[in-house]
Amino acid sequence: MISWIRRWSEFIKFEHTLFALPFGLAAMVTAARGLPESRVFFGVLICLVGARTAAMAFNRLADWQIDVKNPRTAMRSTLVTKTAAWVTVAAGVGGLVTGAWLLNPLCLILSPLAVGIVFFYSLTKRFTWASHGFLGLALGTAPMGAWLAVTGKFDSWLPVVLGLAVGLWVAGFDVIYSVQDREFDRKEGLFSFPAKFGEKATLRMAVMVHGVAVVLLGLFGWMAGFGWRYGLVWGAVGVVLGVECRALRPILSQKEAGFRLVEVVTRAHMAVSLLVLGGVVWEIFWR
């Protein structure tokens, strides 16, 4: 049983929930100016985890035949059965809808739209090299959904700014991550930025969108009325992304980027999401 849980967790990369979850929680505590009531807190948590779990399981199913042919991803289909994957999709969607029901009528009404957005990304690599932007859109909805969970209405541009920052940040790291599959994508006729434009253009694009994301994170803090605490964290985010880009230059020049690329990107982006949440919590609870 424990072995199956480990395989299932690897199948959906459960630890990567840390990419979007902190941003959703940051939007939630900003909207509430503190901790919201327990119903809202747990509803947001269930929605974020459910949406991400369903999206990743659906992605694995949509790419099942593609992943089998890719040496980097061939092991994925051996981790769980397709039936288990579909059950995971259903459970994730059920969690999202249940969480939205716990929150408010607007969140419940919008829950099918959220499901459609997070599922649609998995299909985009078949027709556009801008598929990374659709992943950004999917994860960028997390802060906006968390804000609506607290307020029950569209009453501020703050979650939009944070959502845009998250979307660009995600698109930037996904562009880099996709470098691993550039040759496979070209061979199979799949679309990605690295497959179309190459490694140097990929790094330039990542630097550009991450730069805009950092600016938007600063704008979010200013609009929220945050002070020097968030400012310090914002500066740290810029440093982390800058160090990441410098570290990636020699890696991307190698024919096989592999494990080192994944390690650098994963560590940097988990650090960014946790830093932003930490900065928001620092501002709101220790002013």
Sequence and secondary structure as in RCSB ss.txt:
>XXXX:A:sequence
MISWIRRWSEFIKFEHTLFALPFGLAAMVTAARGLPESRVFFGVLICLVGARTAAMAFNRLADWQIDVKNPRTAM
RSTLVTKTAAWVTVAAGVGGLVTGAWLLNPLCLILSPLAVGIVFFYSLTKRFTWASHGFLGLALGTAPMGAWLAV
TGKFDSWLPVVLGLAVGLWVAGFDVIYSVQDREFDRKEGLFSFPAKFGEKATLRMAVMVHGVAVVLLGLFGWMAG
FGWRYGLVWGAVGVVLGVECRALRPILSQKEAGFRLVEVVTRAHMAVSLLVLGGVVWEIFWR
>XXXX:A:secstr
 HHHHHHHHHHTTGGGGGGTHHHHHHHHHHHHTS   HHHHHHHHHHHHHHHHHHHHHHHHHTHHHHHH TTTGG
GGGTS HHHHHHHHHHHHHHHHHHHHHH HHHHHHHHHHHHHHHHHHHHTTT TTHHHHHHHHHHHHHHHHHHHH
HSS   SHHHHHHHHHHHHHHHHHHHHGGGGHHHHHHHT   HHHHH HHHHHHHHHHHHHHHHHHHHHHHHHTT
  HHHHHHHHHHHHHHHHHHHHHHHHHTSS  HHHHHHHHHHHHHHHHHHHHHHHHHHHH  
